[in-house]
Amino acid sequence: MIKIIVIGAMGRMGRLIIQTITDDPETELCGAVEVIGHKDIGNDVGTLCGLGTLGLPLVDQLEKVIEGADCIIDFSTPRATLENIKIAADNGTPTVIGTTGLSGRREMKQIKLAAKKIPVLLSPNMSIGMNILFKVVQDVARYTKGRFDIDILDIHHRTKKDVPSGTALKLAEYVARARGVDPRKSIHFMKHETDFKRDPDEIKIMASRIGDIVGEHTVFFGGKGESIEITHRASNRQNFAEGAVLAAKWIVNQKKGLYNMFDVLGLNE
């Protein structure tokens, strides 16, 4: 039985991950963490998630539950994730990170330092379908270089805080590298321009935050007289939760290092 801690436990993803863990015969929830001052601290996690009593109180510090844990799944905030990954590294606990917004050099440096001590899996999107899309768009970008322009459309619910999404940024990074261009120079965000001229290496990201859309990403490849559109739509969040638990079951058997969902799904082979 793999004992898992969930950080960001009372968020939409956290609750789904907890339910997925309790439904999986190979995994067991051994801790649930939320921010200091959260209104539900001390209450039974199972009761809070509608699963019945589990005998586990919601806590506000990872240190209170990390002993004996086999793995951590973190879907919290960038600041909290960076604090928790240090604790995980010090305790030798493998960690799966699904937190979005971890795109800066400082954040990545800290995560890579932790990965020198423990196995860390970092992915902006745990969906199996989206990770297959990550793989596919690289081939399309490579084969259409010099012939097709690339735009990315990122649509999410109106309460999503990060714009563009981590998934959209990762898509742009993959297609940029597949075409042999620097993502830092080629990725741009759509804005109002009065004298627009298309750069052949440019990858534009357009974002919309509307209604309750779970997540939709489309990569457009536009050429002369033809176009290719590849879309991934998430109709609910369960696929992300199942991907996160799959990643947790995989990461506990790995050596220290930094991994992603390609490794879990065998897409690097």
C-alpha positions as CSV (number, residue, x, y, z in Angstrom):
1,M,0.0,0.0,0.0
2,I,1.4,3.4,-1.0
3,K,0.9,6.1,1.6
4,I,0.3,9.5,0.1
5,I,0.0,13.0,1.4
6,V,-2.1,15.6,-0.5
7,I,-1.1,19.3,-0.3
8,G,-3.8,21.7,-1.3
9,A,-6.2,19.2,0.0
10,M,-9.4,21.3,0.0
11,G,-9.0,22.8,-3.5
12,R,-11.0,21.3,-6.3
13,M,-8.1,19.2,-7.5
14,G,-7.1,18.2,-3.9
15,R,-10.5,16.8,-3.1
16,L,-10.6,14.8,-6.3
17,I,-7.1,13.4,-5.7
18,I,-8.1,12.4,-2.2
19,Q,-11.2,10.6,-3.5
20,T,-9.1,8.9,-6.2
21,I,-6.6,7.7,-3.6
22,T,-9.3,6.3,-1.4
23,D,-10.9,4.5,-4.4
24,D,-7.5,2.9,-5.5
25,P,-6.7,-0.4,-3.7
26,E,-3.0,0.3,-4.1
27,T,-3.0,3.7,-2.3
28,E,-3.8,5.1,1.1
29,L,-4.3,8.7,2.2
30,C,-2.0,9.3,5.1
31,G,-2.1,13.1,5.4
32,A,-3.9,16.2,4.0
33,V,-2.4,19.7,4.2
34,E,-3.9,23.2,3.7
35,V,-2.7,26.7,4.4
36,I,-2.3,28.1,7.9
37,G,-5.6,29.6,9.0
38,H,-7.8,27.5,6.7
39,K,-11.3,27.3,8.2
40,D,-11.4,23.4,8.2
41,I,-8.1,22.8,9.9
42,G,-8.6,20.0,12.5
43,N,-11.7,18.6,10.9
44,D,-11.8,15.0,9.5
45,V,-10.6,15.0,5.9
46,G,-13.0,12.2,4.9
47,T,-16.0,14.1,6.3
48,L,-14.9,17.3,4.5
49,C,-14.6,15.4,1.2
50,G,-17.9,13.6,1.6
51,L,-16.2,10.2,2.0
52,G,-17.2,9.4,5.5
53,T,-14.9,9.5,8.5
54,L,-11.2,8.6,7.7
55,G,-9.7,9.4,11.1
56,L,-7.3,12.0,9.5
57,P,-7.5,15.6,10.6
58,L,-6.7,18.3,8.1
59,V,-3.4,20.0,9.1
60,D,-1.6,23.2,8.3
61,Q,2.0,22.0,8.2
62,L,3.5,19.2,6.1
63,E,5.9,18.3,9.0
64,K,3.0,17.1,11.1
65,V,2.2,14.2,8.7
66,I,5.3,13.5,6.6
67,E,6.7,10.7,8.8
68,G,5.9,7.4,7.3
69,A,4.6,8.8,4.0
70,D,5.8,7.2,0.7
71,C,4.9,10.1,-1.5
72,I,3.5,13.7,-1.7
73,I,1.1,15.1,-4.3
74,D,1.3,18.9,-4.3
75,F,-1.4,20.9,-6.0
76,S,-1.1,24.2,-4.0
77,T,0.6,27.5,-4.8
78,P,4.1,28.3,-6.1
79,R,5.2,29.7,-2.8
80,A,3.8,26.8,-0.8
81,T,5.3,24.3,-3.2
82,L,8.8,25.7,-2.9
83,E,8.5,25.6,0.9
84,N,7.2,22.0,0.9
85,I,9.7,20.6,-1.6
86,K,12.5,21.6,0.8
87,I,10.8,19.6,3.6
88,A,10.2,16.7,1.2
89,A,13.9,16.6,0.2
90,D,15.1,16.8,3.8
91,N,12.8,13.8,4.6
92,G,13.6,11.8,1.5
93,T,10.0,11.7,0.3
94,P,9.3,11.4,-3.4
95,T,7.0,14.2,-4.7
96,V,4.6,14.8,-7.5
97,I,4.0,18.5,-8.3
98,G,1.0,19.7,-10.3
99,T,1.1,23.3,-9.1
100,T,0.9,25.7,-11.9
101,G,2.8,29.0,-12.2
102,L,6.2,27.5,-11.5
103,S,7.9,29.0,-14.6
104,G,10.6,31.2,-13.2
105,R,14.3,30.4,-13.0
106,R,14.4,30.7,-9.2
107,E,11.5,28.2,-8.8
108,M,13.0,25.7,-11.2
109,K,16.4,26.0,-9.6
110,Q,14.9,25.1,-6.2
111,I,13.0,22.1,-7.6
112,K,16.1,20.9,-9.4
113,L,18.1,21.1,-6.1
114,A,15.4,19.0,-4.4
115,A,15.6,16.5,-7.3
116,K,19.3,15.9,-6.4
117,K,18.0,14.3,-3.2
118,I,14.7,12.7,-4.1
119,P,12.6,11.7,-7.2
120,V,10.5,14.7,-8.2
121,L,7.8,14.6,-10.9
122,L,6.8,18.0,-12.3
123,S,4.0,18.5,-14.8
124,P,1.7,21.4,-15.5
125,N,-0.9,18.9,-16.7
126,M,-1.3,15.3,-15.4
127,S,-3.9,14.3,-18.1
128,I,-2.9,11.3,-20.2
129,G,-4.5,12.9,-23.3
130,M,-2.7,16.2,-22.9
131,N,0.7,14.6,-22.5
132,I,0.0,12.7,-25.7
133,L,-0.8,16.0,-27.3
134,F,2.5,17.4,-26.0
135,K,4.2,14.6,-27.8
136,V,2.3,14.9,-31.1
137,V,2.6,18.7,-31.5
138,Q,6.4,18.4,-31.5
139,D,6.3,16.2,-34.6
140,V,3.8,18.4,-36.4
141,A,5.9,21.5,-35.5
142,R,9.0,19.9,-36.8
143,Y,7.5,18.7,-40.1
144,T,5.8,22.1,-40.8
145,K,8.8,24.3,-40.1
146,G,9.1,27.1,-42.7
147,R,5.6,26.3,-44.1
148,F,3.1,26.8,-41.3
149,D,2.7,29.5,-38.6
150,I,1.7,28.4,-35.0
151,D,-0.8,29.9,-32.6
152,I,-2.1,28.4,-29.3
153,L,-5.5,29.1,-27.8
154,D,-5.9,28.6,-24.0
155,I,-9.5,28.6,-22.6
156,H,-10.3,28.0,-18.9
157,H,-12.9,28.9,-16.3
158,R,-13.2,32.5,-15.2
159,T,-11.6,31.9,-11.8
160,K,-8.3,30.5,-13.1
161,K,-5.7,32.9,-11.8
162,D,-2.7,32.2,-14.1
163,V,-2.8,33.6,-17.7
164,P,-1.7,31.9,-19.9
165,S,-2.0,28.5,-18.3
166,G,1.1,26.4,-17.5
167,T,-0.2,23.9,-20.1
168,A,-0.3,26.5,-22.9
169,L,3.2,27.6,-22.0
170,K,4.5,24.0,-22.1
171,L,2.8,23.5,-25.5
172,A,4.6,26.6,-26.8
173,E,7.9,25.5,-25.3
174,Y,7.6,22.1,-26.9
175,V,6.8,23.4,-30.4
176,A,9.5,26.1,-30.1
177,R,12.2,23.5,-29.2
178,A,10.9,21.2,-32.0
179,R,11.6,24.0,-34.5
180,G,15.0,24.8,-33.0
181,V,14.1,28.2,-31.8
182,D,14.6,29.8,-28.3
183,P,11.3,29.7,-26.4
184,R,12.3,32.9,-24.5
185,K,12.5,34.8,-27.8
186,S,9.8,33.1,-29.9
187,I,6.8,32.8,-27.5
188,H,4.6,35.9,-27.3
189,F,1.2,36.7,-25.9
190,M,-1.6,38.2,-28.1
191,K,-2.1,41.9,-27.6
192,H,-3.5,44.9,-29.5
193,E,-1.1,46.0,-32.2
194,T,-1.6,48.6,-35.0
195,D,1.4,47.6,-37.1
196,F,1.5,43.8,-36.8
197,K,3.9,41.8,-38.9
198,R,4.2,38.0,-38.5
199,D,7.6,36.6,-37.6
200,P,8.0,33.1,-39.0
201,D,9.5,31.9,-35.7
202,E,6.8,33.5,-33.6
203,I,4.4,31.4,-31.5
204,K,1.4,33.4,-30.3
205,I,-0.6,32.4,-27.2
206,M,-4.2,33.7,-26.9
207,A,-6.0,33.2,-23.6
208,S,-9.7,33.3,-22.5
209,R,-11.1,33.0,-19.0
210,I,-14.8,32.4,-19.3
211,G,-17.6,30.6,-17.5
212,D,-16.9,27.2,-16.0
213,I,-14.8,25.6,-18.8
214,V,-12.5,23.1,-17.2
215,G,-9.8,23.4,-19.8
216,E,-9.4,23.6,-23.5
217,H,-6.2,24.0,-25.6
218,T,-5.9,24.2,-29.4
219,V,-2.7,24.4,-31.4
220,F,-3.2,26.0,-34.8
221,F,-0.8,25.3,-37.6
222,G,-1.6,27.7,-40.5
223,G,-0.1,27.3,-44.0
224,K,-1.0,28.5,-47.5
225,G,-4.4,27.1,-48.5
226,E,-4.6,24.7,-45.5
227,S,-4.4,24.5,-41.8
228,I,-4.1,21.9,-39.0
229,E,-5.9,22.2,-35.7
230,I,-5.2,19.9,-32.7
231,T,-7.4,20.3,-29.6
232,H,-7.5,18.7,-26.2
233,R,-10.7,19.3,-24.1
234,A,-11.1,18.4,-20.5
235,S,-14.7,17.8,-19.7
236,N,-14.0,17.2,-16.0
237,R,-11.0,17.2,-13.6
238,Q,-11.1,13.5,-12.8
239,N,-8.6,12.7,-15.6
240,F,-6.1,15.1,-13.9
241,A,-6.6,13.4,-10.5
242,E,-6.2,9.9,-11.9
243,G,-3.0,11.1,-13.7
244,A,-1.6,12.5,-10.5
245,V,-2.2,9.2,-8.6
246,L,-0.7,7.2,-11.4
247,A,2.4,9.5,-11.2
248,A,2.6,8.9,-7.5
249,K,2.5,5.2,-7.8
250,W,5.3,5.4,-10.5
251,I,7.6,7.9,-8.7
252,V,8.0,5.9,-5.5
253,N,10.0,3.3,-7.5
254,Q,12.3,5.8,-9.1
255,K,15.8,7.0,-8.3
256,K,16.4,10.7,-7.4
257,G,16.0,13.0,-10.3
258,L,13.5,15.3,-12.1
259,Y,10.8,13.6,-14.1
260,N,7.6,14.4,-16.1
261,M,4.5,12.6,-17.3
262,F,6.4,11.5,-20.5
263,D,8.5,9.3,-18.2
264,V,5.4,7.8,-16.5
265,L,3.6,7.1,-19.8
266,G,6.7,5.9,-21.7
267,L,6.5,8.7,-24.2
268,N,10.3,9.3,-24.0
269,E,11.0,5.9,-25.5
